[in-house]
Amino acid sequence: MRYRRGQVLVFFALVLPIALLPVVAYAIDASALGARAAALQSAATQAAEAAAQELDARALRSNGTLVVNGAQAKRVAGDVLRAEEPAATLDQATISGDGVTVTASERVDLPIPWLQKSVTLHARASARLVPGYEIPSSRLPLPVSTF
């Protein structure tokens, strides 16, 4: 009986690192992918917002409607996406009247390529062109004379 003392300790010393190694690899990969996915989503959102600001001046002058200039908006969306995330690609920029939807993707190599070597992340963001105030004080809740 005295020779069996400590066998469980040796068993856990040998088996526990083997059992925890996949968990550690998954945690490292998940945190790296989470950071890259957040950066890609932020870049897609900024690209959509910048693209939605490309007003079609001809449509506004002719009939007074707010319409996004399609060709200009797609170019701006691509430029902003490349500036924010150089490894990302602009999959699609859809313009519908006063709205823009940007779809982007990025291939990310995993830090610990245990089961997979890389993953493709996708992001989608939408923005809409809306009219603003005519003058800054026109929408204040109090009369201007009280200031």
C-alpha positions in Angstrom: 0.0 0.0 0.0 2.7 2.5 0.7 4.1 2.2 -2.8 0.8 3.4 -4.4 1.0 6.7 -2.6 1.4 9.6 -5.0 0.3 7.7 -8.2 -2.7 10.1 -8.7 -0.3 13.1 -8.5 1.9 11.6 -11.3 -1.2 10.8 -13.4 -2.5 14.4 -13.1 1.0 15.8 -13.8 1.1 13.9 -17.1 -2.5 14.0 -18.3 -3.6 17.5 -17.2 -1.3 19.4 -19.6 -2.4 17.2 -22.5 -6.1 17.8 -21.6 -5.7 21.6 -21.2 -3.6 22.3 -24.3 -6.6 22.4 -26.7 -8.4 24.7 -24.3 -5.5 27.1 -24.2 -5.1 27.0 -28.0 -8.8 27.7 -28.5 -8.7 30.6 -26.0 -5.8 32.2 -27.9 -7.4 31.7 -31.3 -10.7 33.0 -30.1 -9.3 36.1 -28.6 -7.2 36.9 -31.8 -10.3 36.3 -34.0 -12.5 38.5 -31.8 -10.0 41.4 -32.1 -9.8 41.0 -35.9 -13.6 40.7 -36.2 -14.1 43.9 -34.2 -11.6 45.8 -36.3 -13.2 44.5 -39.5 -16.7 45.5 -38.3 -15.4 49.0 -37.3 -13.8 49.5 -40.7 -17.0 48.3 -42.6 -19.0 50.7 -40.5 -16.7 53.7 -41.2 -16.8 52.8 -44.9 -20.6 52.7 -45.0 -20.8 56.0 -43.2 -18.3 57.7 -45.5 -20.1 56.2 -48.6 -23.5 57.4 -47.4 -22.2 61.0 -47.3 -21.7 61.0 -51.1 -24.7 63.1 -52.1 -25.9 63.1 -55.7 -26.1 66.9 -56.3 -27.9 66.6 -59.6 -30.8 64.7 -58.0 -31.0 67.1 -55.1 -31.1 70.1 -57.5 -33.5 68.7 -60.0 -36.2 67.2 -57.7 -35.0 67.9 -54.1 -34.5 64.2 -53.1 -31.5 62.9 -51.2 -29.9 60.2 -53.2 -26.4 58.7 -52.8 -24.1 59.0 -55.8 -23.5 55.3 -56.6 -20.2 55.3 -58.3 -18.6 57.8 -56.0 -20.0 56.0 -52.9 -18.5 52.7 -54.0 -15.1 54.3 -54.6 -15.1 56.0 -51.2 -16.2 52.8 -49.4 -13.3 50.9 -51.0 -10.8 53.7 -50.1 -11.9 54.0 -46.5 -11.9 50.2 -46.1 -8.4 49.9 -47.5 -7.2 52.7 -45.2 -8.7 51.2 -42.1 -8.0 47.5 -42.8 -5.4 46.9 -45.6 -6.0 43.1 -45.5 -9.8 43.4 -45.9 -11.6 43.2 -49.3 -14.7 45.0 -50.2 -17.1 42.3 -51.3 -20.1 44.5 -52.1 -21.3 48.0 -51.8 -25.0 48.2 -52.4 -26.6 51.6 -52.9 -30.4 51.9 -52.7 -31.6 55.5 -52.9 -30.4 57.2 -49.7 -28.9 54.0 -48.1 -25.5 52.2 -48.5 -24.7 48.7 -47.3 -21.1 47.6 -47.3 -20.1 43.9 -47.1 -16.4 43.2 -46.4 -14.3 40.1 -45.7 -10.8 39.3 -44.4 -8.8 36.1 -44.3 -7.1 35.7 -40.9 -4.3 33.3 -40.1 -4.8 31.7 -36.7 -2.0 32.1 -34.1 -2.1 28.4 -33.2 -3.0 26.5 -36.4 -4.0 23.3 -34.6 -7.2 22.3 -36.5 -7.4 25.1 -39.1 -4.8 27.4 -40.5 -7.0 30.3 -41.4 -10.5 31.7 -41.1 -12.4 34.1 -43.3 -14.2 36.8 -41.3 -17.2 38.7 -42.7 -18.7 42.1 -41.7 -21.7 44.0 -42.9 -22.7 47.6 -42.1 -25.4 50.0 -43.4 -25.7 53.7 -43.3 -28.3 56.1 -44.6 -28.2 59.7 -45.8 -30.6 61.9 -43.8 -31.4 65.6 -43.9 -29.8 67.7 -41.2 -30.8 71.0 -39.6 -31.1 74.1 -41.7 -29.5 76.2 -39.0 -28.1 74.8 -35.8 -30.4 76.8 -33.5 -33.6 75.9 -35.4 -34.2 72.7 -33.4 -33.3 73.8 -29.9 -35.9 73.2 -27.3 -35.6 76.8 -25.9 -36.0 80.1 -27.8 -32.7 81.6 -28.9 -33.5 84.8 -27.1 -33.1 83.1 -23.7 -29.3 82.6 -24.2 
